[in-house]
Amino acid sequence: MRFQQMKEDYERELEDAREQGKQQGAKLGEARGEARGEARSKAAAVVQVLTARGFSPSPAQQAKVTQCSDPAVLNEWLTRAATLDSLDAVFAE
């Protein structure tokens, strides 16, 4: 009888742990999705600001922007796109 109770307790704890893992995984996936969405929005804003200011980013420059997932870098490019007078200056390291 004692063994049966231990087994049931273990199975219940295991199921609880699985459920917690699913919930944490869902939250992590949601956070990653939000981060990707934010990066895409910022990248689009960089290209839009450059275009609105009369610049024509090359396909390589557009790819560089759209493939970037670092929010700090994208913020820097967005600020530069709004304030600097050349594409080279916007993307200078």
Contacts in CASP RR format, 6 or more apart in sequence:
PFRMAT RR
TARGET T0000
AUTHOR 0000-0000-0000
METHOD contacts of the structure
MODEL  1
MRFQQMKEDYERELEDAREQGKQQGAKLGEARGEARGEARSKAAAVVQVL
TARGFSPSPAQQAKVTQCSDPAVLNEWLTRAATLDSLDAVFAE
35 69 0 8 1.000
35 71 0 8 1.000
36 69 0 8 1.000
38 71 0 8 1.000
39 68 0 8 1.000
39 69 0 8 1.000
39 70 0 8 1.000
39 71 0 8 1.000
39 74 0 8 1.000
40 66 0 8 1.000
42 71 0 8 1.000
42 74 0 8 1.000
42 75 0 8 1.000
42 78 0 8 1.000
43 65 0 8 1.000
43 66 0 8 1.000
43 68 0 8 1.000
43 74 0 8 1.000
44 66 0 8 1.000
45 78 0 8 1.000
46 65 0 8 1.000
46 74 0 8 1.000
46 77 0 8 1.000
46 78 0 8 1.000
46 81 0 8 1.000
47 57 0 8 1.000
47 62 0 8 1.000
47 65 0 8 1.000
47 66 0 8 1.000
49 78 0 8 1.000
49 81 0 8 1.000
49 82 0 8 1.000
50 57 0 8 1.000
50 81 0 8 1.000
50 87 0 8 1.000
50 90 0 8 1.000
51 57 0 8 1.000
53 81 0 8 1.000
53 82 0 8 1.000
55 81 0 8 1.000
55 87 0 8 1.000
55 90 0 8 1.000
57 65 0 8 1.000
57 87 0 8 1.000
58 87 0 8 1.000
61 87 0 8 1.000
61 91 0 8 1.000
64 91 0 8 1.000
65 74 0 8 1.000
65 77 0 8 1.000
68 74 0 8 1.000
68 77 0 8 1.000
77 90 0 8 1.000
77 91 0 8 1.000
80 89 0 8 1.000
80 90 0 8 1.000
80 91 0 8 1.000
81 90 0 8 1.000
84 90 0 8 1.000
END
